[in-house]
């Protein structure tokens, strides 16, 4: 047996071991958090708040996405409340609108909401 064959076999064993450890880890995480299995959250009990500014296209797209998915949401306008926007910037480190919160957890803006939709988590 050549040295290259031995090294290739050891590399394959290492890769297989890493993959097995990863799968076991994912199964452990899912068993502790069954909501991670890919089932969408309970939309009837979902609390969604969208902080927007009038005329913002991403705000409109976020609201449209929520409507398309039959998710009830509350809209809070920031144009007349710069102090609130300042607090949101400090809390989220995001400087653009919309600010989207689901069940009191900041999920991001429109692109983050769209990503949740694509992952079937919305």
ROSE-4610 file (N, C-alpha, C; in Angstrom, 1 decimal, always signed):
// ROSE-4610
residu = [X/X/X/X/X/X/X/X/X/X/X/X/X/X/X/X/X/X/X/X/X/X/X/X/X/X/X/X/X/X/X/X/X/X/X/X/X/X/X/X/X/X/X/X/X/X/X/X/X/X/X/X/X/X/X/X/X/X/X/X/X/X/X/X/X/X/X/X/X/X/X/X/X/X/X/X/X/X/X/X/X/X/X/X/X/X/X/X/X/X/X/X/X/X/X/X/X/X/X/X/X/X/X/X/X/X/X/X/X/X/X/X/X/X/X/X/X/X/X/X/X/X/X/X/X/X/X/X/X/X/X/X/X/X/X/X/X/X/X/X/X/X/X/X/X/X/X/X/X/X/X/X/X/X/X/X/X/X/X/X/X/X/X/X/X/X/X/X/X/X/X/X/X/X/X/X/X/X/X/X/X/X/X/X/X/X/X/X/X/X/X/X/X/X/X/X/X/X/X/X/X/X/X/X/X/X/X/X/X/X/X/X/X/X/X/X/X/X/X/X/X/X/X/X/X/X/X/X/X/X/X/X/X/X/X/X/X/X/X/X/X/X/X/X/X/X/X/X/X/X/X/X/X/X/X/X/X/X/X/X/X/X/X/X/X/X/X/X/X/X/X/X/X/X/X/X/X/X/X/X/X/X/X/X/X/X/X/X/X/X/X/X/X/X/X/X/X/X/X/X/X/X/X/X/X/X/X/X/X/X/X/X/X/X/X/X/X/X/X/X/X/X/X/X/X/X/X/X/X/X/X/X/X/X/X/X/X/X/X/X/X/X/X/X/X/X/X/X/X/X/X/X/X/X/X/X/X/X/X/X/X/X/X/X/X/X]
num = [1/1/1/2/2/2/3/3/3/4/4/4/5/5/5/6/6/6/7/7/7/8/8/8/9/9/9/10/10/10/11/11/11/12/12/12/13/13/13/14/14/14/15/15/15/16/16/16/17/17/17/18/18/18/19/19/19/20/20/20/21/21/21/22/22/22/23/23/23/24/24/24/25/25/25/26/26/26/27/27/27/28/28/28/29/29/29/30/30/30/31/31/31/32/32/32/33/33/33/34/34/34/35/35/35/36/36/36/37/37/37/38/38/38/39/39/39/40/40/40/41/41/41/42/42/42/43/43/43/44/44/44/45/45/45/46/46/46/47/47/47/48/48/48/49/49/49/50/50/50/51/51/51/52/52/52/53/53/53/54/54/54/55/55/55/56/56/56/57/57/57/58/58/58/59/59/59/60/60/60/61/61/61/62/62/62/63/63/63/64/64/64/65/65/65/66/66/66/67/67/67/68/68/68/69/69/69/70/70/70/71/71/71/72/72/72/73/73/73/74/74/74/75/75/75/76/76/76/77/77/77/78/78/78/79/79/79/80/80/80/81/81/81/82/82/82/83/83/83/84/84/84/85/85/85/86/86/86/87/87/87/88/88/88/89/89/89/90/90/90/91/91/91/92/92/92/93/93/93/94/94/94/95/95/95/96/96/96/97/97/97/98/98/98/99/99/99/100/100/100/101/101/101/102/102/102/103/103/103/104/104/104/105/105/105/106/106/106/107/107/107/108/108/108/109/109/109/110/110/110/111/111/111/112/112/112/113/113/113/114/114/114/115/115/115/116/116/116/117/117/117/118/118/118/119/119/119/120/120/120/121/121/121/122/122/122]
x = [+0.9/+0.0/+0.9/+0.6/+1.3/+1.0/+1.9/+1.7/+0.5/+0.3/-0.8/-2.1/-2.2/-3.4/-3.8/-2.8/-3.0/-3.5/-2.8/-3.3/-4.7/-5.0/-6.4/-7.4/-7.1/-8.0/-8.1/-7.0/-7.1/-7.9/-7.8/-8.5/-10.0/-10.4/-11.7/-12.3/-11.5/-12.0/-12.2/-11.3/-11.5/-12.7/-13.0/-14.1/-15.4/-15.4/-16.6/-16.9/-15.8/-16.0/-16.5/-16.0/-16.5/-18.0/-18.4/-19.7/-20.6/-20.2/-21.0/-21.2/-20.1/-20.2/-21.2/-21.1/-22.0/-23.5/-23.8/-25.1/-25.6/-24.8/-25.2/-25.5/-24.7/-24.9/-26.2/-26.5/-27.7/-28.9/-28.8/-29.9/-30.2/-29.1/-29.2/-29.8/-29.5/-30.0/-31.5/-31.9/-33.3/-34.1/-33.5/-34.3/-34.6/-33.7/-33.9/-34.8/-34.9/-35.7/-36.5/-37.7/-38.4/-38.9/-39.0/-39.5/-38.5/-37.2/-36.2/-36.4/-37.3/-37.5/-37.9/-38.4/-38.8/-40.2/-41.0/-42.4/-42.5/-43.4/-43.5/-44.1/-43.8/-44.3/-45.9/-46.5/-47.9/-48.3/-48.9/-49.2/-50.2/-51.2/-52.3/-51.7/-50.7/-50.2/-48.9/-48.6/-47.4/-47.6/-46.7/-46.9/-45.8/-46.2/-45.2/-45.4/-44.3/-44.3/-43.3/-43.8/-42.9/-42.8/-41.6/-41.3/-40.9/-41.7/-41.5/-41.4/-41.0/-41.1/-41.9/-42.7/-43.6/-42.7/-43.1/-42.4/-41.3/-41.0/-39.9/-40.3/-39.7/-40.1/-39.9/-38.8/-38.6/-39.6/-40.1/-41.2/-42.4/-42.7/-43.9/-43.8/-42.6/-42.4/-42.5/-42.0/-42.1/-43.6/-44.4/-45.8/-46.5/-46.2/-46.8/-46.5/-45.3/-44.9/-45.7/-45.9/-46.7/-48.1/-48.7/-50.1/-50.2/-49.3/-49.3/-49.3/-48.7/-48.5/-49.6/-50.6/-51.7/-51.2/-50.2/-49.7/-50.1/-50.8/-51.3/-50.1/-50.0/-48.9/-49.3/-48.5/-48.7/-47.7/-48.1/-47.1/-46.9/-45.7/-45.4/-44.5/-45.1/-44.4/-43.3/-42.1/-41.0/-40.7/-41.3/-41.0/-41.3/-42.4/-42.7/-42.1/-41.3/-40.7/-39.2/-38.4/-36.9/-36.3/-36.8/-36.3/-36.4/-37.6/-37.8/-36.9/-36.7/-35.7/-34.3/-33.9/-32.6/-32.5/-33.5/-33.5/-33.4/-34.1/-34.0/-32.6/-32.0/-30.7/-29.7/-29.8/-29.0/-29.2/-30.5/-30.8/-30.4/-30.7/-30.5/-29.2/-28.6/-27.4/-27.7/-28.9/-29.4/-29.8/-29.4/-29.7/-30.8/-31.3/-32.3/-33.6/-34.7/-36.0/-36.3/-37.2/-38.0/-37.2/-37.7/-37.2/-38.4/-38.1/-39.1/-38.8/-39.8/-39.8/-40.9/-40.5/-41.4/-41.3/-42.4/-42.5/-41.4/-41.3/-40.3/-38.9/-38.6/-37.2/-37.0/-35.9/-35.6/-35.0/-35.7/-35.2/-34.5/-34.6/-33.9/-34.8/-34.5/-35.3/-36.0/-36.3/-37.1/-36.3/-35.0/-34.3/-34.2/-34.2/-34.2/-35.6/-36.6/-38.0/-38.1/-37.6/-37.7/-37.0/-35.8/-35.0/-35.8/-36.5/-37.3/-38.4/-39.0/-40.0/-39.5/-38.3/-37.7/-37.3/-37.0/-36.6/-37.8/-39.0/-40.3/-40.4/-39.8/-39.8/-40.7/-41.5/-42.4/-43.8]
y = [-1.2/+0.0/+1.2/+2.2/+3.4/+4.4/+5.3/+6.3/+7.2/+7.5/+8.4/+7.7/+6.4/+5.6/+5.6/+5.5/+5.5/+6.9/+8.0/+9.3/+9.6/+9.1/+9.3/+8.6/+7.4/+6.7/+7.4/+7.9/+8.6/+9.9/+10.6/+11.8/+11.5/+10.4/+10.0/+9.6/+9.0/+8.7/+9.9/+10.9/+12.2/+12.9/+12.9/+13.6/+12.9/+11.6/+10.8/+11.1/+11.2/+11.4/+12.8/+13.8/+15.2/+15.2/+14.6/+14.6/+13.9/+12.8/+12.1/+13.0/+13.7/+14.6/+15.7/+16.3/+17.4/+16.9/+15.7/+15.2/+15.0/+14.4/+14.2/+15.5/+16.5/+17.8/+18.4/+18.3/+18.9/+18.2/+16.8/+16.1/+16.5/+16.7/+17.1/+18.5/+19.4/+20.8/+20.7/+19.9/+19.8/+19.1/+18.1/+17.5/+18.4/+19.4/+20.3/+21.5/+21.7/+22.8/+22.3/+21.6/+21.0/+22.0/+23.3/+24.2/+24.4/+23.9/+24.0/+23.0/+22.1/+21.0/+21.5/+22.7/+23.3/+23.6/+23.3/+23.7/+25.2/+25.8/+27.2/+27.5/+28.7/+29.0/+29.1/+29.1/+29.3/+30.7/+30.9/+32.3/+32.9/+32.2/+32.8/+33.4/+32.9/+33.5/+34.3/+34.5/+35.3/+36.8/+37.5/+38.9/+39.6/+40.3/+40.9/+42.5/+43.2/+44.6/+45.1/+46.0/+46.5/+48.0/+48.5/+49.9/+50.4/+51.4/+51.8/+53.4/+53.8/+55.2/+55.3/+56.3/+56.4/+56.6/+55.9/+56.0/+55.0/+54.2/+53.3/+52.0/+51.7/+50.6/+49.3/+49.2/+47.9/+47.7/+48.8/+48.7/+48.2/+48.7/+48.3/+46.8/+46.4/+45.0/+44.1/+44.5/+43.7/+43.5/+44.6/+44.5/+43.6/+43.8/+42.9/+41.4/+41.1/+39.7/+39.2/+40.0/+39.5/+39.3/+40.2/+40.1/+38.8/+38.6/+37.4/+36.1/+36.2/+35.0/+34.9/+35.8/+35.9/+36.1/+36.9/+37.2/+38.6/+38.7/+39.9/+40.6/+41.9/+42.7/+44.1/+44.7/+46.1/+46.9/+48.1/+49.0/+50.2/+50.6/+51.8/+52.7/+54.0/+54.9/+55.7/+55.8/+56.4/+57.8/+58.3/+59.6/+60.7/+60.5/+61.5/+61.2/+60.2/+59.8/+59.5/+60.5/+60.2/+59.6/+59.9/+59.4/+57.9/+57.4/+55.9/+55.3/+55.9/+55.4/+55.3/+56.3/+56.3/+55.2/+54.9/+53.7/+52.4/+52.3/+51.1/+50.9/+52.0/+51.9/+51.4/+51.9/+51.5/+50.0/+49.6/+48.3/+47.2/+47.6/+46.6/+46.7/+47.9/+48.2/+48.3/+48.4/+48.6/+50.0/+50.6/+52.1/+52.3/+51.2/+51.3/+50.7/+51.2/+50.6/+49.6/+48.7/+48.5/+47.7/+47.9/+47.1/+46.1/+44.8/+43.8/+43.0/+42.9/+42.1/+41.0/+39.8/+38.7/+38.1/+38.2/+37.7/+38.4/+39.7/+40.5/+40.2/+39.5/+39.2/+40.0/+40.8/+41.5/+40.5/+40.5/+39.6/+40.3/+41.6/+42.4/+43.2/+43.3/+44.1/+43.2/+43.8/+43.0/+41.8/+41.9/+40.7/+39.6/+39.9/+38.9/+38.2/+39.0/+38.5/+37.5/+38.0/+37.1/+35.8/+35.9/+34.7/+33.7/+34.2/+33.4/+32.7/+33.4/+32.9/+31.8/+32.0/+31.0/+29.7/+29.9/+28.8/+28.1/+28.6/+28.1/+28.2/+29.4/+29.7/+30.9/+31.3/+32.4/+32.0]
z = [+0.0/+0.0/+0.0/-0.9/-1.0/+0.2/+0.5/+1.5/+1.2/-0.1/-0.5/-0.3/-0.5/-0.2/+1.3/+2.1/+3.6/+4.0/+3.5/+3.8/+3.3/+2.2/+1.7/+2.5/+3.0/+3.9/+5.2/+5.8/+7.0/+6.9/+5.8/+5.5/+5.4/+4.8/+4.6/+6.0/+6.9/+8.2/+9.0/+8.9/+9.6/+9.1/+7.8/+7.3/+7.8/+7.7/+8.2/+9.7/+10.5/+11.9/+12.1/+11.4/+11.6/+11.2/+10.1/+9.7/+10.7/+11.3/+12.3/+13.5/+14.0/+15.1/+14.8/+13.6/+13.3/+13.3/+12.7/+12.7/+14.1/+15.0/+16.4/+17.1/+16.8/+17.4/+17.0/+15.7/+15.2/+15.8/+15.9/+16.5/+17.9/+18.7/+20.1/+20.2/+19.3/+19.3/+19.0/+18.0/+17.6/+18.7/+19.3/+20.4/+21.6/+21.8/+22.9/+22.4/+21.1/+20.5/+19.4/+19.7/+18.6/+17.6/+17.9/+16.9/+15.8/+15.9/+14.9/+13.8/+13.9/+13.0/+11.6/+11.5/+10.3/+10.2/+11.3/+11.3/+11.5/+10.7/+10.9/+12.3/+12.8/+14.1/+14.1/+15.3/+15.4/+15.1/+13.9/+13.4/+14.2/+14.8/+15.5/+16.8/+17.4/+18.6/+18.4/+17.1/+16.8/+17.0/+17.7/+17.8/+17.0/+16.0/+15.0/+15.1/+15.3/+15.3/+14.2/+13.3/+12.3/+12.4/+12.7/+12.8/+11.4/+10.9/+9.5/+9.4/+8.2/+7.9/+6.6/+6.5/+5.3/+4.1/+3.0/+1.8/+1.6/+2.6/+2.6/+1.8/+0.7/-0.1/+0.6/+1.4/+2.1/+3.2/+3.8/+4.8/+4.1/+2.9/+2.2/+1.8/+1.3/+0.9/+2.1/+3.3/+4.5/+4.9/+4.9/+5.2/+4.2/+2.9/+1.9/+2.1/+2.5/+2.8/+3.9/+5.0/+6.1/+5.7/+4.9/+4.5/+3.6/+2.7/+1.8/+2.6/+3.8/+4.6/+5.7/+5.6/+6.6/+8.0/+8.2/+9.5/+9.9/+11.1/+11.6/+12.3/+12.0/+12.5/+13.0/+13.8/+14.2/+13.6/+13.1/+12.5/+13.4/+13.6/+14.3/+13.4/+13.2/+12.4/+13.1/+12.5/+13.2/+12.8/+11.7/+11.2/+12.3/+13.0/+14.0/+15.4/+15.5/+16.8/+16.7/+16.4/+16.3/+17.5/+18.7/+19.9/+20.0/+19.5/+19.4/+18.4/+17.3/+16.3/+16.9/+17.6/+18.3/+19.2/+20.0/+20.9/+20.1/+19.0/+18.2/+17.6/+17.2/+16.7/+17.8/+19.0/+20.1/+20.4/+20.4/+20.8/+19.7/+18.4/+17.4/+16.6/+16.7/+15.9/+14.4/+14.1/+12.7/+12.5/+11.4/+11.2/+10.1/+9.5/+8.5/+8.9/+8.2/+8.5/+7.4/+7.6/+8.8/+9.9/+11.1/+12.3/+12.5/+12.4/+12.6/+13.8/+14.7/+15.9/+15.8/+16.1/+16.2/+17.6/+18.3/+19.7/+20.5/+20.4/+21.1/+20.8/+19.7/+19.3/+18.0/+18.0/+16.8/+15.7/+14.6/+13.5/+12.4/+12.3/+11.3/+10.5/+9.2/+8.3/+7.3/+6.1/+5.1/+4.6/+4.3/+3.8/+4.8/+6.1/+7.1/+7.2/+7.0/+7.0/+5.8/+4.7/+3.5/+3.6/+4.3/+4.6/+5.4/+6.5/+7.3/+6.5/+5.6/+4.7/+3.8/+3.2/+2.4/+3.2/+4.5/+5.3/+6.0/+5.6/+6.1/+7.6/+8.1/+9.6/+9.8/+8.8/+9.0/+9.0]
